[in-house]
Amino acid sequence: MRRVLMTALAAGAAIAFASPAFADANCATCTVVVDQTGKPLDFSIYGDPTAGQDQLHVWGSAPNNDTADNVEFTGNSALHITNGFAQVQDSGTQGDLQDIAVNPDDVFSIFEFATQLEGTSGTVYVYYMLDGHSNLYNANNVADYFTGCGGYCGLAGSYTSGKNDNANYLLSGGNFDGFLLATSDGSFSFFQTKQLSYTGPQTFPTPVPEPGTWALMLLGFAGVGMTLRSRRRKDARLAQIA
């Protein structure tokens, strides 16, 4: 029984070592915060009204309006994008735009944006999709952010916004494929999102196991040592009997 217990402890330590514990199983560093500077990031997004208007998908151009349609915006309701520094607006019935997915062709590490809501204020939730999902998931698909993205998606945070919200917000902490702005329910909706710019990918340090993980790992090593020691004693006794 003791050998079985020691073996189980060793296996648990190996698993813990291979999969360090994090505050968030998906991305412990991914957050959304208020941007205190309000300055555009490296690559500003400009709208291309000729690429399609008043539909579920509209396109912007980045970096800095190089004429390529390489930033896709997807809504649960029809969208409209302005020419120049992009503003993505609700072009459907007022009160029906609850979700906006943002998907640049580029991988990005920081994204700046602002939101205004129709009617009363409410909570906006920011979901992310990390880079590296090997095309298994679709950054334009709202449902993938909630249920279909496994460890590549998560909730970066939330904030209270309203009709006259002039704050800019930053999503950061990972290398992202896309992100989703979502309202909490159907009682309020987006009017527009603007101030859209981003910074390219960055190198992030490799996460290390937490103290509890190290303790479990060391306990596992101790179990392996005890098991080997017991086996050597048994082999020695058998040799004496022989």
C-alpha positions in Angstrom: 0.0 0.0 0.0 2.8 2.4 0.9 4.5 1.7 -2.5 1.2 2.5 -4.3 0.9 5.8 -2.3 4.5 6.8 -3.0 4.0 6.1 -6.7 0.8 8.2 -6.8 2.6 11.0 -5.1 5.4 10.8 -7.6 2.9 10.9 -10.5 1.2 13.9 -9.0 4.4 15.7 -8.7 5.3 15.0 -12.3 1.9 16.4 -13.4 2.3 19.5 -11.3 5.8 20.1 -12.7 4.5 19.8 -16.3 1.5 22.0 -15.7 2.3 24.8 -13.3 -0.6 26.3 -11.3 -1.7 29.8 -12.3 -4.2 32.3 -10.9 -6.0 31.9 -14.2 -5.5 28.6 -16.0 -5.5 30.3 -19.4 -3.5 33.5 -18.9 -2.6 34.9 -15.5 -1.2 38.1 -17.0 -4.1 39.0 -19.4 -5.9 42.1 -18.1 -8.0 45.1 -19.2 -7.3 48.4 -17.6 -8.0 52.1 -18.1 -5.4 53.7 -20.4 -4.1 56.8 -18.5 -2.3 58.3 -21.5 -4.9 57.9 -24.2 -2.2 57.9 -26.9 -2.6 55.6 -29.9 -0.4 52.5 -30.0 2.0 51.6 -32.8 -0.6 50.6 -35.4 -3.8 52.7 -35.7 -6.8 51.1 -37.5 -8.5 53.0 -40.3 -11.9 52.1 -41.7 -12.6 51.0 -45.2 -16.3 51.8 -46.0 -15.9 50.4 -49.5 -15.2 46.9 -48.1 -18.8 46.4 -46.9 -21.2 48.3 -44.8 -24.2 47.7 -42.6 -23.5 44.0 -42.2 -22.3 41.6 -39.6 -18.6 41.9 -40.8 -16.8 45.1 -41.6 -13.1 45.7 -42.3 -10.4 48.1 -41.2 -6.9 48.7 -42.4 -3.7 48.6 -40.3 -0.9 49.3 -39.7 -1.8 53.0 -40.2 -4.0 52.8 -43.2 -1.9 50.8 -45.6 -5.0 50.2 -47.7 -5.1 46.4 -46.9 -8.4 45.1 -45.4 -6.7 43.2 -42.6 -8.7 43.9 -39.4 -12.2 42.3 -39.3 -15.0 43.3 -36.9 -17.9 40.9 -36.3 -21.1 41.8 -34.5 -24.2 39.9 -33.5 -26.0 42.8 -35.3 -25.1 44.9 -38.4 -22.0 47.1 -38.1 -20.9 50.3 -39.8 -17.3 51.5 -39.9 -16.3 55.1 -40.6 -13.5 56.3 -43.0 -10.4 57.6 -41.3 -9.4 56.6 -37.8 -11.9 53.8 -37.3 -15.1 54.0 -35.4 -17.3 50.8 -35.5 -20.9 51.7 -34.9 -24.3 49.9 -34.5 -26.1 50.3 -37.9 -29.0 48.1 -36.9 -31.9 48.6 -34.6 -31.0 50.5 -31.4 -30.4 48.2 -28.5 -29.5 45.0 -30.4 -25.6 45.1 -30.6 -24.3 43.1 -27.6 -21.1 41.6 -29.0 -18.2 42.9 -31.1 -15.3 40.6 -32.0 -12.1 42.3 -33.1 -9.7 40.2 -35.2 -6.5 41.8 -36.8 -4.5 39.6 -39.2 -1.5 40.6 -37.1 -0.8 39.0 -33.7 -0.9 41.7 -31.1 0.1 42.1 -27.4 -1.7 45.3 -26.5 -4.9 46.7 -27.9 -6.4 50.1 -27.2 -10.1 50.9 -27.6 -13.0 52.9 -26.2 -16.7 52.1 -26.0 -19.9 54.1 -25.8 -23.2 52.4 -24.9 -26.7 53.1 -25.9 -29.0 54.3 -23.1 -28.0 53.5 -19.6 -24.6 52.4 -18.4 -23.7 48.8 -17.8 -20.8 46.3 -17.5 -18.6 45.5 -20.6 -16.8 42.2 -20.5 -13.5 41.7 -22.4 -12.7 38.1 -23.6 -9.5 37.2 -25.3 -8.2 34.6 -27.7 -4.5 33.8 -27.4 -2.3 33.2 -30.4 -1.2 29.7 -31.2 -4.4 27.8 -31.5 -3.4 26.2 -34.8 -6.5 27.4 -36.6 -8.8 25.2 -34.4 -10.8 28.3 -33.3 -12.2 31.3 -35.1 -11.5 34.8 -33.7 -14.5 36.0 -35.6 -16.9 33.6 -34.0 -18.4 35.0 -30.8 -19.3 31.5 -29.5 -15.7 30.4 -29.6 -14.7 32.9 -26.9 -17.2 31.4 -24.5 -17.2 27.7 -25.0 -15.1 26.5 -28.0 -11.6 27.8 -27.3 -10.3 25.6 -24.4 -7.2 27.0 -22.8 -6.7 29.6 -25.5 -9.6 31.9 -24.4 -10.6 33.6 -21.2 -12.0 36.7 -19.5 -9.4 39.5 -19.2 -11.7 41.6 -17.1 -14.6 44.0 -17.2 -15.4 47.7 -16.7 -18.5 50.0 -16.4 -19.2 52.0 -19.5 -22.0 54.3 -20.6 -23.3 56.7 -23.3 -20.7 59.4 -22.5 -17.7 57.1 -21.6 -14.6 58.9 -22.8 -12.1 56.6 -21.2 -9.7 54.5 -23.3 -9.0 50.9 -22.3 -6.0 48.5 -22.8 -6.1 44.7 -23.3 -2.6 43.4 -22.6 -0.6 40.6 -21.0 -0.3 38.0 -23.8 0.0 37.6 -27.5 -3.5 37.6 -28.9 -5.3 36.5 -32.1 -8.4 38.5 -31.3 -10.7 39.7 -28.5 -14.4 40.2 -27.8 -16.4 43.0 -26.3 -19.6 41.7 -24.7 -22.4 43.2 -22.7 -23.8 41.3 -19.8 -27.4 41.0 -21.0 -29.9 42.5 -23.4 -30.8 45.5 -21.2 -28.2 47.8 -22.9 -26.0 47.6 -26.0 -23.1 49.2 -27.8 -23.4 52.4 -29.8 -19.8 52.4 -31.0 -16.2 51.4 -30.3 -13.4 53.6 -31.4 -9.8 54.8 -30.6 -8.6 51.5 -32.1 -4.9 50.8 -32.2 -2.5 48.0 -31.2 1.1 46.9 -30.7 2.6 43.8 -32.2 3.7 40.6 -30.3 6.1 40.6 -27.4 8.1 38.0 -25.6 6.7 37.0 -22.2 8.7 35.1 -19.5 7.9 31.4 -19.0 5.7 30.9 -16.0 7.2 29.1 -13.0 5.4 26.7 -10.6 3.9 28.2 -7.4 5.3 27.3 -4.0 2.6 24.7 -3.5 3.5 23.0 -6.8 7.2 22.9 -5.8 6.2 21.3 -2.4 4.2 18.6 -4.2 7.0 17.9 -6.6 9.5 17.5 -3.8 7.1 15.2 -2.0 6.9 13.1 -5.1 10.7 12.9 -5.4 10.8 11.7 -1.8 8.2 9.1 -2.5 10.3 7.8 -5.5 13.4 7.6 -3.2 11.5 5.7 -0.5 10.1 3.2 -3.1 13.6 2.6 -4.6 15.1 2.1 -1.1 12.4 -0.4 -0.1 12.9 -2.3 -3.4 16.7 -2.5 -2.8 16.2 -3.9 0.7 13.8 -6.5 -0.6 16.2 -7.6 -3.3 19.0 -7.9 -0.7 16.9 -10.2 1.5 16.0 -12.4 -1.4 19.6 -12.6 -2.4 20.5 -13.8 1.2 17.8 -16.4 1.2 19.0 -17.7 -2.2 
